[in-house]
Amino acid sequence: MSENKSGKGILIGFLTGGAIGAVLALLYAPKKGKELRSDIKGKADEYIGEAEKYISETTDKVKNIFTDGRNKSEELISDVKIKSGGLLKDAGNILDEAKSKAANTLNTGKENIEKESGRLKDAVKAGVDAYKSSKNA
């Protein structure tokens, strides 16, 4: 960006110096007043035309830069939206899968606990019955 500013400054300085030099050369040239004024007007018109051309080109370049920047940022935003939507969908699927696995594990654990508690009850009852029968015998 600083190269752009220094280039612009050099160009403006060159144009200004050229215009001043041209005016001074015309003033010191041995010409009649009418002819001199005509030459000054011609050079002024020439420099104004060059300045307008430079301004027009610069304006076009700036517009192109802004348009390109806007297009690129819109592309990036679109890509981010698409990718974030995909990531959210994937995260939702992973969460649903984890919930399902957790529910299955919980159900399996409950079934195992119920089986083992039934076996434990049977074992305790058998132990109590054996104790009673050995006590009575």
N, C-alpha and C positions, 0 to 999 in steps of 0.2 A: 504494500500500500504506500510506503514512503517513497519507493521508486516512482510510482505513479504521480505523487505530488511533486517530486523534484523534476520529473520530466515535464509536467505541466508548467512549473515555474520557469524552467529553461525555455520552453516554447514561447510563453508569454513574454519573457525577457527578450528573446530573439525578435519576436514580432514588434515589440515596443521599440527596441533599439533600431531595428530596420526602418520603422516608420519615422523615428526622429532623425536618423541619418539621411533618409530620403528627403525629408523636408529641408534639412540643413543644406544638402547638396543642391536642391532646387533654388534655395534662397541665395546661395553664392554663385549660382550659374548665371552667365551673362544672357538673360532673356528679358523680354518686355514683361510688364506687369500682367497683362491679360494672358499672355502665354504661360507665365509662371503660375498664375492662379489656376489655369486650366490643368497644368501638370500636377499641381498640388492636389486639386480635386480628383484627378485621375488616380494618383497614388493612394489618396485617402480611400477612394472607392475600392481600389484593389485590396488594400489592407482590411477594409471592412468586410469585403467579400470573403477573404481568407479567414478572418475571425469568425464570421457566420458559419462558414464551412466547418471550421474546427469545433465550434459549439454544437453544430448539428451532429457531427460525427460522435462527439463525446456524449451527447444526449442519447443517441442511438445505442452506443456501447453500454451506457448506464442502464437504459431500459432493458437491453438484452441480458445484462448481468442480473438485474432484479427478476426478470421473467424466469431465467434459468434457476435462480435461487428458489423462487416460489415453487417452480415445478419439482425441483429436487426435494424440497421440504414436504410437499404434498405426497410425493412418492414414498418418502421415509415414513410419514405419518400413516399412510395406507398400509405399508409393509408391517409397521409396528402393530396396527390394529389387527391385521390378519394373524400375525404370529402370536400376539397376546390372546386372541380369541382361541387359537389352537391350543395354546398352553393352558388356558382356563378349562377348555373341554377335556384335555388330557388329565389335568388335576382332578376334575370332577369324576372322571372314570376311575382314576386310581383311588379316590376317596370312597366311591361306591363299592369297588372291589374290596377294599380294606374293611368296610362295614360288613359286607357279606361274609368275608372270611372270619371276622371277629364274631359274628352271630353264629356261624357254623361251629367255631371252636367253643363258644359258650354252650351251645346246645349239646355238643359232644361231651363237654365237661360235666354238664348237669346229668346226662344219661349215665356217665361213668360213676358219678357220685351216688346216684340213685341205686345202681347195681351194687356198688361196694357197700352202701349203707344197708341194703337188703341182706347181703351176705354177712355183714357184721351183726345185724339183728339176729339172723339165723344162728350164727356162731355163738352169740351171747345166750340166746335161748337154749341152744344145745348144751352150753356150759352150765347154765342154771339147772336144766333138767338133769344133767349128769351129776351135779352136785347134790341135788335133792335125792336122786336115786341112790347115790353112794351114802348119803346121810341116813336114809331109811333102811338101807341094807345092813 
